[in-house]
């Protein structure tokens, strides 16, 4: 019985962390550079108000593919890097 209770507690803890989704990797494409707008997974449009952009990525151009990290709560995205190659 004790092992079952421990297993249930572990499962509940894992499910709680997954429900919070503290960080999530996403991919997108730059639609415009001024103002910066990024389309994520064909359905979400992010403007500069929702993006944290490192100084080294301030020269993004339309068509650039990017990796983003969705922060806890889903309201803000950190631009991680520009991606090379074809989608």
C-alpha positions in Angstrom: 0.0 0.0 0.0 2.8 2.4 0.9 4.5 2.0 -2.5 1.2 2.8 -4.2 0.8 6.0 -2.2 4.4 7.1 -3.0 3.8 6.3 -6.7 0.7 8.4 -6.7 2.5 11.3 -5.0 5.3 11.2 -7.6 2.8 11.0 -10.4 0.9 14.0 -9.0 4.2 16.0 -8.7 5.1 15.2 -12.4 1.7 16.2 -13.6 1.8 19.5 -11.7 5.1 20.5 -13.2 3.9 19.6 -16.7 0.7 21.6 -16.2 2.7 24.6 -15.3 5.0 24.2 -18.4 7.8 26.3 -16.9 9.7 26.5 -20.2 8.8 25.4 -23.7 10.9 25.5 -26.9 9.1 26.9 -29.9 10.1 27.8 -33.5 9.0 30.6 -35.6 9.6 32.9 -38.6 10.2 36.7 -38.6 7.4 38.4 -40.5 8.6 41.9 -40.2 11.6 43.6 -38.5 10.1 47.0 -37.8 8.0 46.5 -35.8 9.4 43.0 -35.0 6.7 40.4 -35.5 7.3 36.6 -35.3 4.9 33.9 -36.4 5.1 30.9 -34.1 3.9 27.5 -35.3 1.6 28.9 -38.0 -0.9 30.2 -35.6 0.5 32.7 -33.0 1.7 36.2 -33.9 4.1 37.7 -31.4 5.0 41.4 -31.4 7.9 43.1 -29.7 5.8 43.5 -26.6 5.9 39.8 -26.0 9.5 39.2 -27.1 12.8 39.5 -25.2 15.4 40.1 -27.8 19.2 39.8 -27.1 21.3 42.6 -28.5 23.0 40.1 -30.9 19.7 39.4 -32.6 18.5 43.0 -33.2 19.3 42.6 -37.0 16.6 40.0 -37.7 15.1 40.1 -41.2 11.8 38.9 -42.6 12.0 35.2 -43.4 14.6 34.4 -40.7 13.8 31.3 -38.8 14.2 31.6 -35.0 14.1 29.5 -31.9 12.2 30.9 -28.9 11.8 29.9 -25.3 8.3 30.4 -24.0 8.6 31.5 -20.4 6.3 30.3 -17.5 2.8 31.6 -17.9 3.2 31.8 -21.7 3.1 35.6 -21.9 6.7 36.3 -22.9 9.2 34.6 -25.2 13.0 34.8 -25.2 14.5 34.8 -28.7 17.3 32.2 -28.4 18.9 32.3 -31.8 18.5 32.5 -35.6 18.3 29.1 -37.3 19.9 28.1 -40.6 18.8 25.8 -43.3 15.3 25.1 -44.7 12.2 24.6 -42.6 
